[in-house]
Amino acid sequence: MTLRNISSLGTIAALLLFVTLSSQAAATRHETGAAATGVNDGDHTELEEAMEVMEDELRVLRKSLKDQTKQATSLKSIVAMQDAVSKAKVQTPPMAESQPAEKRADFVKEYRRMLIRMGKQLLDLEELVLDGKTEEAGVLFKEIRNMEDSGHERFTDDG
């Protein structure tokens, strides 16, 4: 190996170290900053973003569940909703602040339980879609949609 090759290897190693440390620093900033507070760097909170994902994917599912040939689309939307539910359930709904102090913890617990139920229903929906049970999936989709609507009525100001 020549001196030039050794020098190049040193440069590559330095670059790899820099990239690794930069990635770790960015991840740490994310974990200790926005994610920990539930606030996103943009104009929306993580909760708002999760709710937007759920709304968007419900629109997709409304159409794709009716068509057996769009099974992959339905499954992708269901998984996106499951992810959004997982993110949303650990957040505090904004209306919690307007609850009397002695009822606030129960309000947040009720909110989380509702999202746990939705997560379970999404798992059931995923299984129905996988099994090609279009009619049953449509019925469960309506239940999920109703749950989402009643959740908005209960846990948001604009219900």
Biotite code that builds the C-alpha atoms (Angstrom):
import biotite.structure as struc

atoms = struc.array([
    struc.Atom([0.000, 0.000, 0.000], chain_id="A", res_id=1, res_name="MET", atom_name="CA", element="C"),
    struc.Atom([1.327, 3.434, -0.891], chain_id="A", res_id=2, res_name="THR", atom_name="CA", element="C"),
    struc.Atom([1.316, 6.573, 1.200], chain_id="A", res_id=3, res_name="LEU", atom_name="CA", element="C"),
    struc.Atom([-1.335, 8.027, -1.099], chain_id="A", res_id=4, res_name="ARG", atom_name="CA", element="C"),
    struc.Atom([-3.678, 5.032, -0.509], chain_id="A", res_id=5, res_name="ASN", atom_name="CA", element="C"),
    struc.Atom([-3.188, 5.321, 3.234], chain_id="A", res_id=6, res_name="ILE", atom_name="CA", element="C"),
    struc.Atom([-3.967, 9.036, 3.077], chain_id="A", res_id=7, res_name="SER", atom_name="CA", element="C"),
    struc.Atom([-7.157, 8.306, 1.063], chain_id="A", res_id=8, res_name="SER", atom_name="CA", element="C"),
    struc.Atom([-8.222, 5.683, 3.579], chain_id="A", res_id=9, res_name="LEU", atom_name="CA", element="C"),
    struc.Atom([-7.706, 8.201, 6.378], chain_id="A", res_id=10, res_name="GLY", atom_name="CA", element="C"),
    struc.Atom([-9.887, 10.726, 4.566], chain_id="A", res_id=11, res_name="THR", atom_name="CA", element="C"),
    struc.Atom([-12.606, 8.145, 3.991], chain_id="A", res_id=12, res_name="ILE", atom_name="CA", element="C"),
    struc.Atom([-12.475, 7.068, 7.620], chain_id="A", res_id=13, res_name="ALA", atom_name="CA", element="C"),
    struc.Atom([-12.738, 10.694, 8.741], chain_id="A", res_id=14, res_name="ALA", atom_name="CA", element="C"),
    struc.Atom([-15.741, 11.247, 6.468], chain_id="A", res_id=15, res_name="LEU", atom_name="CA", element="C"),
    struc.Atom([-17.463, 8.109, 7.740], chain_id="A", res_id=16, res_name="LEU", atom_name="CA", element="C"),
    struc.Atom([-16.865, 9.189, 11.319], chain_id="A", res_id=17, res_name="LEU", atom_name="CA", element="C"),
    struc.Atom([-18.247, 12.651, 10.554], chain_id="A", res_id=18, res_name="PHE", atom_name="CA", element="C"),
    struc.Atom([-21.380, 11.246, 8.899], chain_id="A", res_id=19, res_name="VAL", atom_name="CA", element="C"),
    struc.Atom([-21.947, 8.804, 11.769], chain_id="A", res_id=20, res_name="THR", atom_name="CA", element="C"),
    struc.Atom([-21.540, 11.471, 14.443], chain_id="A", res_id=21, res_name="LEU", atom_name="CA", element="C"),
    struc.Atom([-23.709, 13.932, 12.530], chain_id="A", res_id=22, res_name="SER", atom_name="CA", element="C"),
    struc.Atom([-26.479, 11.338, 12.207], chain_id="A", res_id=23, res_name="SER", atom_name="CA", element="C"),
    struc.Atom([-26.291, 10.517, 15.904], chain_id="A", res_id=24, res_name="GLN", atom_name="CA", element="C"),
    struc.Atom([-26.385, 14.195, 16.832], chain_id="A", res_id=25, res_name="ALA", atom_name="CA", element="C"),
    struc.Atom([-29.418, 14.787, 14.621], chain_id="A", res_id=26, res_name="ALA", atom_name="CA", element="C"),
    struc.Atom([-31.195, 11.787, 16.128], chain_id="A", res_id=27, res_name="ALA", atom_name="CA", element="C"),
    struc.Atom([-30.427, 13.016, 19.634], chain_id="A", res_id=28, res_name="THR", atom_name="CA", element="C"),
    struc.Atom([-31.746, 16.502, 18.815], chain_id="A", res_id=29, res_name="ARG", atom_name="CA", element="C"),
    struc.Atom([-34.930, 14.949, 17.470], chain_id="A", res_id=30, res_name="HIS", atom_name="CA", element="C"),
    struc.Atom([-35.402, 12.679, 20.496], chain_id="A", res_id=31, res_name="GLU", atom_name="CA", element="C"),
    struc.Atom([-34.788, 15.399, 23.038], chain_id="A", res_id=32, res_name="THR", atom_name="CA", element="C"),
    struc.Atom([-36.494, 18.193, 21.156], chain_id="A", res_id=33, res_name="GLY", atom_name="CA", element="C"),
    struc.Atom([-39.606, 18.002, 19.067], chain_id="A", res_id=34, res_name="ALA", atom_name="CA", element="C"),
    struc.Atom([-40.479, 14.368, 19.678], chain_id="A", res_id=35, res_name="ALA", atom_name="CA", element="C"),
    struc.Atom([-40.271, 14.634, 23.446], chain_id="A", res_id=36, res_name="ALA", atom_name="CA", element="C"),
    struc.Atom([-42.587, 17.638, 23.567], chain_id="A", res_id=37, res_name="THR", atom_name="CA", element="C"),
    struc.Atom([-45.013, 16.495, 20.896], chain_id="A", res_id=38, res_name="GLY", atom_name="CA", element="C"),
    struc.Atom([-44.220, 19.631, 18.907], chain_id="A", res_id=39, res_name="VAL", atom_name="CA", element="C"),
    struc.Atom([-43.017, 19.398, 15.354], chain_id="A", res_id=40, res_name="ASN", atom_name="CA", element="C"),
    struc.Atom([-40.561, 21.775, 13.720], chain_id="A", res_id=41, res_name="ASP", atom_name="CA", element="C"),
    struc.Atom([-43.316, 22.984, 11.352], chain_id="A", res_id=42, res_name="GLY", atom_name="CA", element="C"),
    struc.Atom([-46.658, 24.546, 12.070], chain_id="A", res_id=43, res_name="ASP", atom_name="CA", element="C"),
    struc.Atom([-48.328, 21.316, 13.259], chain_id="A", res_id=44, res_name="HIS", atom_name="CA", element="C"),
    struc.Atom([-47.918, 19.197, 16.340], chain_id="A", res_id=45, res_name="THR", atom_name="CA", element="C"),
    struc.Atom([-47.169, 15.494, 16.025], chain_id="A", res_id=46, res_name="GLU", atom_name="CA", element="C"),
    struc.Atom([-50.754, 14.839, 17.072], chain_id="A", res_id=47, res_name="LEU", atom_name="CA", element="C"),
    struc.Atom([-52.110, 17.042, 14.276], chain_id="A", res_id=48, res_name="GLU", atom_name="CA", element="C"),
    struc.Atom([-49.862, 15.329, 11.759], chain_id="A", res_id=49, res_name="GLU", atom_name="CA", element="C"),
    struc.Atom([-50.977, 11.875, 12.939], chain_id="A", res_id=50, res_name="ALA", atom_name="CA", element="C"),
    struc.Atom([-54.617, 12.917, 12.668], chain_id="A", res_id=51, res_name="MET", atom_name="CA", element="C"),
    struc.Atom([-54.049, 14.250, 9.152], chain_id="A", res_id=52, res_name="GLU", atom_name="CA", element="C"),
    struc.Atom([-52.514, 10.920, 8.147], chain_id="A", res_id=53, res_name="VAL", atom_name="CA", element="C"),
    struc.Atom([-55.540, 9.082, 9.523], chain_id="A", res_id=54, res_name="MET", atom_name="CA", element="C"),
    struc.Atom([-57.947, 11.373, 7.650], chain_id="A", res_id=55, res_name="GLU", atom_name="CA", element="C"),
    struc.Atom([-56.014, 11.015, 4.391], chain_id="A", res_id=56, res_name="ASP", atom_name="CA", element="C"),
    struc.Atom([-55.813, 7.237, 4.669], chain_id="A", res_id=57, res_name="GLU", atom_name="CA", element="C"),
    struc.Atom([-59.505, 6.928, 5.556], chain_id="A", res_id=58, res_name="LEU", atom_name="CA", element="C"),
    struc.Atom([-60.274, 8.681, 2.260], chain_id="A", res_id=59, res_name="ARG", atom_name="CA", element="C"),
    struc.Atom([-58.044, 6.225, 0.406], chain_id="A", res_id=60, res_name="VAL", atom_name="CA", element="C"),
    struc.Atom([-59.602, 3.236, 2.179], chain_id="A", res_id=61, res_name="LEU", atom_name="CA", element="C"),
    struc.Atom([-63.139, 4.389, 1.443], chain_id="A", res_id=62, res_name="ARG", atom_name="CA", element="C"),
    struc.Atom([-62.404, 3.704, -2.225], chain_id="A", res_id=63, res_name="LYS", atom_name="CA", element="C"),
    struc.Atom([-59.765, 0.967, -2.155], chain_id="A", res_id=64, res_name="SER", atom_name="CA", element="C"),
    struc.Atom([-61.629, -1.406, 0.173], chain_id="A", res_id=65, res_name="LEU", atom_name="CA", element="C"),
    struc.Atom([-64.383, -1.768, -2.419], chain_id="A", res_id=66, res_name="LYS", atom_name="CA", element="C"),
    struc.Atom([-61.969, -3.061, -5.041], chain_id="A", res_id=67, res_name="ASP", atom_name="CA", element="C"),
    struc.Atom([-60.262, -6.417, -4.443], chain_id="A", res_id=68, res_name="GLN", atom_name="CA", element="C"),
    struc.Atom([-57.546, -5.468, -6.975], chain_id="A", res_id=69, res_name="THR", atom_name="CA", element="C"),
    struc.Atom([-56.477, -2.583, -4.713], chain_id="A", res_id=70, res_name="LYS", atom_name="CA", element="C"),
    struc.Atom([-55.569, -4.817, -1.779], chain_id="A", res_id=71, res_name="GLN", atom_name="CA", element="C"),
    struc.Atom([-51.977, -3.535, -1.681], chain_id="A", res_id=72, res_name="ALA", atom_name="CA", element="C"),
    struc.Atom([-53.213, 0.067, -1.527], chain_id="A", res_id=73, res_name="THR", atom_name="CA", element="C"),
    struc.Atom([-55.608, -0.804, 1.289], chain_id="A", res_id=74, res_name="SER", atom_name="CA", element="C"),
    struc.Atom([-52.911, -2.592, 3.271], chain_id="A", res_id=75, res_name="LEU", atom_name="CA", element="C"),
    struc.Atom([-50.514, 0.320, 2.859], chain_id="A", res_id=76, res_name="LYS", atom_name="CA", element="C"),
    struc.Atom([-53.155, 2.735, 4.128], chain_id="A", res_id=77, res_name="SER", atom_name="CA", element="C"),
    struc.Atom([-54.040, 0.516, 7.076], chain_id="A", res_id=78, res_name="ILE", atom_name="CA", element="C"),
    struc.Atom([-50.399, 0.277, 8.141], chain_id="A", res_id=79, res_name="VAL", atom_name="CA", element="C"),
    struc.Atom([-50.012, 4.064, 7.813], chain_id="A", res_id=80, res_name="ALA", atom_name="CA", element="C"),
    struc.Atom([-53.054, 4.491, 10.052], chain_id="A", res_id=81, res_name="MET", atom_name="CA", element="C"),
    struc.Atom([-51.697, 2.004, 12.588], chain_id="A", res_id=82, res_name="GLN", atom_name="CA", element="C"),
    struc.Atom([-48.485, 4.018, 12.718], chain_id="A", res_id=83, res_name="ASP", atom_name="CA", element="C"),
    struc.Atom([-50.423, 7.275, 13.112], chain_id="A", res_id=84, res_name="ALA", atom_name="CA", element="C"),
    struc.Atom([-52.521, 5.788, 15.935], chain_id="A", res_id=85, res_name="VAL", atom_name="CA", element="C"),
    struc.Atom([-49.350, 4.670, 17.711], chain_id="A", res_id=86, res_name="SER", atom_name="CA", element="C"),
    struc.Atom([-47.971, 8.198, 17.492], chain_id="A", res_id=87, res_name="LYS", atom_name="CA", element="C"),
    struc.Atom([-51.219, 9.907, 18.465], chain_id="A", res_id=88, res_name="ALA", atom_name="CA", element="C"),
    struc.Atom([-52.055, 7.789, 21.488], chain_id="A", res_id=89, res_name="LYS", atom_name="CA", element="C"),
    struc.Atom([-48.974, 8.937, 23.412], chain_id="A", res_id=90, res_name="VAL", atom_name="CA", element="C"),
    struc.Atom([-49.794, 12.609, 22.845], chain_id="A", res_id=91, res_name="GLN", atom_name="CA", element="C"),
    struc.Atom([-52.048, 14.775, 24.984], chain_id="A", res_id=92, res_name="THR", atom_name="CA", element="C"),
    struc.Atom([-55.119, 16.074, 23.175], chain_id="A", res_id=93, res_name="PRO", atom_name="CA", element="C"),
    struc.Atom([-55.324, 19.885, 23.258], chain_id="A", res_id=94, res_name="PRO", atom_name="CA", element="C"),
    struc.Atom([-58.741, 19.761, 24.928], chain_id="A", res_id=95, res_name="MET", atom_name="CA", element="C"),
    struc.Atom([-57.144, 18.184, 27.996], chain_id="A", res_id=96, res_name="ALA", atom_name="CA", element="C"),
    struc.Atom([-56.031, 21.652, 29.075], chain_id="A", res_id=97, res_name="GLU", atom_name="CA", element="C"),
    struc.Atom([-59.649, 22.837, 29.190], chain_id="A", res_id=98, res_name="SER", atom_name="CA", element="C"),
    struc.Atom([-60.681, 19.978, 31.495], chain_id="A", res_id=99, res_name="GLN", atom_name="CA", element="C"),
    struc.Atom([-60.925, 20.577, 35.241], chain_id="A", res_id=100, res_name="PRO", atom_name="CA", element="C"),
    struc.Atom([-57.648, 19.570, 36.886], chain_id="A", res_id=101, res_name="ALA", atom_name="CA", element="C"),
    struc.Atom([-59.264, 16.699, 38.793], chain_id="A", res_id=102, res_name="GLU", atom_name="CA", element="C"),
    struc.Atom([-60.685, 15.206, 35.560], chain_id="A", res_id=103, res_name="LYS", atom_name="CA", element="C"),
    struc.Atom([-57.747, 15.830, 33.237], chain_id="A", res_id=104, res_name="ARG", atom_name="CA", element="C"),
    struc.Atom([-55.916, 12.537, 33.835], chain_id="A", res_id=105, res_name="ALA", atom_name="CA", element="C"),
    struc.Atom([-59.094, 10.517, 33.236], chain_id="A", res_id=106, res_name="ASP", atom_name="CA", element="C"),
    struc.Atom([-59.786, 12.497, 30.064], chain_id="A", res_id=107, res_name="PHE", atom_name="CA", element="C"),
    struc.Atom([-56.306, 11.708, 28.703], chain_id="A", res_id=108, res_name="VAL", atom_name="CA", element="C"),
    struc.Atom([-56.683, 8.054, 29.713], chain_id="A", res_id=109, res_name="LYS", atom_name="CA", element="C"),
    struc.Atom([-60.049, 7.847, 27.932], chain_id="A", res_id=110, res_name="GLU", atom_name="CA", element="C"),
    struc.Atom([-58.456, 9.379, 24.823], chain_id="A", res_id=111, res_name="TYR", atom_name="CA", element="C"),
    struc.Atom([-55.660, 6.821, 24.859], chain_id="A", res_id=112, res_name="ARG", atom_name="CA", element="C"),
    struc.Atom([-58.074, 3.917, 25.381], chain_id="A", res_id=113, res_name="ARG", atom_name="CA", element="C"),
    struc.Atom([-60.139, 5.073, 22.410], chain_id="A", res_id=114, res_name="MET", atom_name="CA", element="C"),
    struc.Atom([-57.018, 5.037, 20.228], chain_id="A", res_id=115, res_name="LEU", atom_name="CA", element="C"),
    struc.Atom([-56.044, 1.600, 21.554], chain_id="A", res_id=116, res_name="ILE", atom_name="CA", element="C"),
    struc.Atom([-59.487, 0.328, 20.479], chain_id="A", res_id=117, res_name="ARG", atom_name="CA", element="C"),
    struc.Atom([-58.988, 1.925, 17.071], chain_id="A", res_id=118, res_name="MET", atom_name="CA", element="C"),
    struc.Atom([-55.584, 0.266, 16.773], chain_id="A", res_id=119, res_name="GLY", atom_name="CA", element="C"),
    struc.Atom([-57.172, -3.116, 17.508], chain_id="A", res_id=120, res_name="LYS", atom_name="CA", element="C"),
    struc.Atom([-59.843, -2.514, 14.886], chain_id="A", res_id=121, res_name="GLN", atom_name="CA", element="C"),
    struc.Atom([-57.188, -1.567, 12.348], chain_id="A", res_id=122, res_name="LEU", atom_name="CA", element="C"),
    struc.Atom([-55.416, -4.857, 13.028], chain_id="A", res_id=123, res_name="LEU", atom_name="CA", element="C"),
    struc.Atom([-58.708, -6.682, 12.451], chain_id="A", res_id=124, res_name="ASP", atom_name="CA", element="C"),
    struc.Atom([-59.243, -4.696, 9.253], chain_id="A", res_id=125, res_name="LEU", atom_name="CA", element="C"),
    struc.Atom([-55.773, -5.608, 8.042], chain_id="A", res_id=126, res_name="GLU", atom_name="CA", element="C"),
    struc.Atom([-56.532, -9.279, 8.601], chain_id="A", res_id=127, res_name="GLU", atom_name="CA", element="C"),
    struc.Atom([-59.848, -9.047, 6.729], chain_id="A", res_id=128, res_name="LEU", atom_name="CA", element="C"),
    struc.Atom([-58.168, -7.361, 3.775], chain_id="A", res_id=129, res_name="VAL", atom_name="CA", element="C"),
    struc.Atom([-55.418, -9.982, 3.732], chain_id="A", res_id=130, res_name="LEU", atom_name="CA", element="C"),
    struc.Atom([-58.073, -12.703, 3.678], chain_id="A", res_id=131, res_name="ASP", atom_name="CA", element="C"),
    struc.Atom([-59.974, -10.992, 0.847], chain_id="A", res_id=132, res_name="GLY", atom_name="CA", element="C"),
    struc.Atom([-63.105, -10.487, 2.967], chain_id="A", res_id=133, res_name="LYS", atom_name="CA", element="C"),
    struc.Atom([-64.190, -7.306, 1.209], chain_id="A", res_id=134, res_name="THR", atom_name="CA", element="C"),
    struc.Atom([-67.729, -7.133, 2.568], chain_id="A", res_id=135, res_name="GLU", atom_name="CA", element="C"),
    struc.Atom([-66.668, -7.663, 6.187], chain_id="A", res_id=136, res_name="GLU", atom_name="CA", element="C"),
    struc.Atom([-63.840, -5.152, 5.728], chain_id="A", res_id=137, res_name="ALA", atom_name="CA", element="C"),
    struc.Atom([-66.379, -2.593, 4.520], chain_id="A", res_id=138, res_name="GLY", atom_name="CA", element="C"),
    struc.Atom([-68.515, -3.099, 7.621], chain_id="A", res_id=139, res_name="VAL", atom_name="CA", element="C"),
    struc.Atom([-65.519, -2.735, 9.940], chain_id="A", res_id=140, res_name="LEU", atom_name="CA", element="C"),
    struc.Atom([-64.334, 0.321, 8.014], chain_id="A", res_id=141, res_name="PHE", atom_name="CA", element="C"),
    struc.Atom([-67.673, 2.025, 8.781], chain_id="A", res_id=142, res_name="LYS", atom_name="CA", element="C"),
    struc.Atom([-67.196, 1.216, 12.478], chain_id="A", res_id=143, res_name="GLU", atom_name="CA", element="C"),
    struc.Atom([-63.691, 2.696, 12.385], chain_id="A", res_id=144, res_name="ILE", atom_name="CA", element="C"),
    struc.Atom([-65.008, 5.797, 10.617], chain_id="A", res_id=145, res_name="ARG", atom_name="CA", element="C"),
    struc.Atom([-67.742, 6.170, 13.254], chain_id="A", res_id=146, res_name="ASN", atom_name="CA", element="C"),
    struc.Atom([-65.176, 5.762, 16.023], chain_id="A", res_id=147, res_name="MET", atom_name="CA", element="C"),
    struc.Atom([-63.038, 8.448, 14.425], chain_id="A", res_id=148, res_name="GLU", atom_name="CA", element="C"),
    struc.Atom([-66.032, 10.792, 14.165], chain_id="A", res_id=149, res_name="ASP", atom_name="CA", element="C"),
    struc.Atom([-67.088, 10.238, 17.791], chain_id="A", res_id=150, res_name="SER", atom_name="CA", element="C"),
    struc.Atom([-63.460, 10.692, 18.881], chain_id="A", res_id=151, res_name="GLY", atom_name="CA", element="C"),
    struc.Atom([-63.376, 14.072, 17.189], chain_id="A", res_id=152, res_name="HIS", atom_name="CA", element="C"),
    struc.Atom([-66.614, 15.043, 18.897], chain_id="A", res_id=153, res_name="GLU", atom_name="CA", element="C"),
    struc.Atom([-65.266, 14.008, 22.288], chain_id="A", res_id=154, res_name="ARG", atom_name="CA", element="C"),
    struc.Atom([-61.603, 15.063, 22.103], chain_id="A", res_id=155, res_name="PHE", atom_name="CA", element="C"),
    struc.Atom([-61.398, 18.100, 19.829], chain_id="A", res_id=156, res_name="THR", atom_name="CA", element="C"),
    struc.Atom([-62.701, 21.643, 19.968], chain_id="A", res_id=157, res_name="ASP", atom_name="CA", element="C"),
    struc.Atom([-63.922, 21.525, 16.379], chain_id="A", res_id=158, res_name="ASP", atom_name="CA", element="C"),
    struc.Atom([-65.615, 18.095, 16.789], chain_id="A", res_id=159, res_name="GLY", atom_name="CA", element="C"),
])
